[in-house]
Amino acid sequence: MNSFPNKYILTPKPVPDRVEVSLPGSKSYTNRALLLAALAEGKSVLTNALDSDDTNRMVEALNDLGIPTRFDKVSHTIEVEGKGGPQRVPEQPIDCGNAGTAIRFLTPFCCAAPGKVVLTGNTRMRERPIRDLIEGLRQIGG
């Protein structure tokens, strides 16, 4: 098995006007796609999205952050009106329950919010290790 190199150079590519991606039934892929759609500008439609607690928590959080997001659970389709990042700070903490992908993906995303965002979760979530993520974000001003 090859290890990840010490240095990996990424070359930006032009952003296409339209991309079609059908997701595999995975909460991790679904939440990654939701976050990318929220960071994009304009409407994104995610097909074959997994209906899971992690997905539902992420959809709720994006709506709370001012990213209009609608999940049609019959067709497994999610529509996201991307705004380039968080647009508002919710009055109440965003409850991620026990959704590990949601809290891990939302933590850096919320660093771009126009104010302080509080993320929380259930008792089990508060036992999960995310200190490295928090410390890394603090090192870059998050």
C-alpha positions as CSV (number, residue, x, y, z in Angstrom):
1,M,0.0,0.0,0.0
2,N,1.4,3.4,-1.0
3,S,1.5,6.1,1.7
4,F,0.4,9.6,1.0
5,P,3.3,11.8,-0.2
6,N,4.7,14.6,2.1
7,K,3.8,17.1,-0.6
8,Y,0.9,16.8,-3.0
9,I,0.3,19.6,-5.5
10,L,-3.2,20.3,-6.6
11,T,-3.8,22.2,-9.8
12,P,-7.1,24.1,-10.0
13,K,-9.3,23.2,-12.9
14,P,-11.9,25.4,-14.6
15,V,-15.3,25.1,-13.1
16,P,-17.8,23.6,-15.5
17,D,-21.2,25.1,-16.0
18,R,-22.9,21.8,-15.3
19,V,-21.9,18.5,-13.7
20,E,-24.0,15.5,-13.1
21,V,-23.1,13.0,-10.4
22,S,-25.2,10.2,-9.0
23,L,-24.2,9.4,-5.5
24,P,-23.6,5.9,-4.2
25,G,-25.8,5.2,-1.2
26,S,-23.4,6.5,1.4
27,K,-23.9,9.0,4.2
28,S,-20.3,10.1,3.9
29,Y,-20.6,10.8,0.1
30,T,-24.0,12.4,0.5
31,N,-22.8,14.8,3.2
32,R,-19.6,15.6,1.2
33,A,-21.8,16.4,-1.9
34,L,-24.1,18.5,0.3
35,L,-21.2,20.6,1.5
36,L,-19.8,21.1,-2.0
37,A,-23.3,22.1,-3.2
38,A,-23.6,24.6,-0.4
39,L,-20.2,26.1,-1.3
40,A,-21.2,26.3,-5.0
41,E,-23.2,29.2,-6.4
42,G,-26.6,28.3,-7.6
43,K,-28.8,25.2,-7.7
44,S,-27.4,21.7,-7.3
45,V,-29.4,18.6,-7.5
46,L,-28.1,15.5,-5.7
47,T,-29.6,12.2,-6.9
48,N,-29.5,8.8,-5.1
49,A,-28.8,10.5,-1.8
50,L,-28.9,8.3,1.3
51,D,-31.7,8.9,3.8
52,S,-29.9,8.7,7.1
53,D,-29.7,10.6,10.4
54,D,-26.4,12.1,9.2
55,T,-27.9,13.3,6.0
56,N,-31.0,14.7,7.7
57,R,-28.8,16.6,10.3
58,M,-26.7,18.1,7.5
59,V,-29.8,19.2,5.6
60,E,-31.2,20.8,8.7
61,A,-27.9,22.5,9.5
62,L,-27.5,23.9,5.9
63,N,-31.0,25.4,6.1
64,D,-30.2,26.9,9.6
65,L,-27.1,28.5,8.0
66,G,-29.1,30.1,5.2
67,I,-28.5,27.5,2.5
68,P,-32.0,26.5,1.1
69,T,-31.9,22.7,1.0
70,R,-34.8,20.4,0.3
71,F,-34.7,16.6,0.6
72,D,-37.3,14.6,-1.3
73,K,-37.1,11.2,0.5
74,V,-39.3,9.5,-2.1
75,S,-37.0,10.2,-5.0
76,H,-33.8,10.3,-2.8
77,T,-33.1,13.7,-4.4
78,I,-31.7,16.8,-2.6
79,E,-31.9,20.3,-4.0
80,V,-29.4,22.8,-2.7
81,E,-29.4,26.5,-3.5
82,G,-25.7,27.1,-3.0
83,K,-24.6,30.5,-1.7
84,G,-20.8,30.1,-1.6
85,G,-20.9,29.4,2.1
86,P,-22.9,30.0,5.2
87,Q,-25.2,33.1,5.0
88,R,-26.4,33.5,8.5
89,V,-25.7,32.5,12.1
90,P,-28.6,30.5,13.6
91,E,-30.0,31.8,16.9
92,Q,-29.9,28.3,18.4
93,P,-27.0,25.8,18.4
94,I,-26.9,23.4,15.5
95,D,-27.7,19.9,16.9
96,C,-25.7,17.2,15.0
97,G,-27.1,14.5,17.3
98,N,-24.7,11.5,16.7
99,A,-23.9,12.4,13.1
100,G,-20.2,12.3,12.9
101,T,-19.9,13.2,9.3
102,A,-22.2,16.2,9.8
103,I,-20.2,17.7,12.7
104,R,-16.8,17.0,11.1
105,F,-17.8,18.6,7.8
106,L,-19.8,21.5,9.4
107,T,-17.0,22.5,11.7
108,P,-14.7,24.0,9.1
109,F,-17.7,25.1,7.0
110,C,-19.0,27.2,9.9
111,C,-15.6,29.0,10.1
112,A,-16.8,31.0,7.1
113,A,-20.1,32.1,8.7
114,P,-20.7,35.8,9.4
115,G,-20.5,35.2,13.2
116,K,-20.2,32.7,15.9
117,V,-21.9,29.3,15.2
118,V,-22.4,26.8,18.0
119,L,-22.3,23.1,17.0
120,T,-23.5,20.5,19.5
121,G,-24.4,16.8,19.6
122,N,-25.7,14.1,21.9
123,T,-23.6,12.7,24.8
124,R,-21.9,10.2,22.5
125,M,-20.9,12.9,20.0
126,R,-19.3,14.9,22.8
127,E,-17.1,11.9,23.5
128,R,-15.8,11.7,19.9
129,P,-12.3,13.0,19.2
130,I,-12.3,16.1,17.1
131,R,-9.7,18.1,19.0
132,D,-7.1,17.8,16.1
133,L,-9.7,19.3,13.7
134,I,-10.4,22.2,16.1
135,E,-6.7,22.8,16.7
136,G,-5.9,22.7,13.0
137,L,-8.7,25.3,12.3
138,R,-7.5,27.5,15.1
139,Q,-3.9,27.5,13.6
140,I,-5.3,29.0,10.4
141,G,-7.6,31.5,12.1
142,G,-10.8,29.5,12.5
